[in-house]
Amino acid sequence: MQLNDNFQKLQKNYLFANIGQRVRAYQAAHPEADIIRLGIGDVTRPLPAAAIEAMHRAVEDMAGADTFVGYPTDYGLHFLEDAIQADYARIGVDVDISEIYISDGAKSDTGNIGDIFGADNAVAVCDPVYPVYVDTNVMAGRAGEIAADGHWSKLLYLTCTAENDFAPQVPDEHADLVYLCSPNNPTGQAMSEAQLSDWVAYANREGAVLLYDAAYEAFITDGSPRSIFLIPGARTCAIEFRSFSKTAGFTGVRCAYTVVPKELERNGINIGTLWGRRQATKFNGVSYITQKGAEATLTEEGRVQVQETLDYYQANAKAIRAGLESAGFKCWGGINSPYVWLKAPEGMASWDLFDLLLNECQIVGTPGSGFGPAGEGYFRLTGFGTAERTAEAVRRIQARFA
Ligand code: MLT
């Protein structure tokens, strides 16, 4: 028996599982504690009414012999692909139906995309970074060994710091695969058109593929590009991941999509064909009921309802940022993102701030160091809570620090 030894190299628990364990232990020891959870980016608002109604109707469809749907064929059902295509058209991006692959999540897709790339590719990731990109490359043997500084020996790190406003800079070195996330998880910063253009130029020059995670694009308010495909040249070098999770409250329902442009080829092979082959073999699609719900979020009525929810979370994020700044914290994000990224008090490590906030304020956040060594000394709070609990969290932090 041989196991995949790469799994032994990983930290025992996924970041959010680790936090969950700590919070459960604290709650068990302090049953009276009124904990406010602003850690994992999970939504709290109900699904848009348009989605609920469409899903009810879809359940009824499943009850009729003529309307029943079995395996959701191909890479998504055409009504949802059409709606996604129209959604892209609204921002001026042309996407062909054949380029859209509907799935159960951007987490799954950004994790699974590595299946179609070789083990010896040079992979670039931001630091700090959404842990899925790193952990899945560790599993695939592309990351090498972890060093004392917390970096994996074979990964190329794009260090994002306050000095570069947490924007990944194009490196001098070659990379084959580059993970970018904008608006960024965890820092909440959105990349500008000029920054994305630099990356597209780099990828086309180097023959690299940009793995562009746009799961938070709906939170953009300042005119930053909502799709990598708004950047000329991106169709020959980028794959885009999008999701209904944070946009339409589908974290529990599960629906997302990946766009692989027809022009994207490497070594004379079409990348979309490989991704389609991978998905057709290992994935049987998203349920009809879910796809109907997702489609409804892209109707005129659905869009209005989705926007109300986005506004709600955005108001929370702004309140967190403003409240923490008034308590003396330096903050980023919270403008184009549900995430606020803050600097811990001078000299305080991320996990120390986590413990302090949990023990003294009964607030759960996410330690920046959980996203990589450059996140040390930083901390992430999410705007996905309720408005009341968010306001209460801000009050508690202000009372402790102001
Ligand atoms: C997060 O908190 O970073 C997200 O919830 C993770 C995810 O979307 O998988």
Boltz pocket constraint, residues with backbone or C-beta under 6 A from the ligand:
constraints:
  - pocket:
      binder: B
      contacts: [[A, 39], [A, 40], [A, 41], [A, 42], [A, 107], [A, 185]]
      max_distance: 6.0
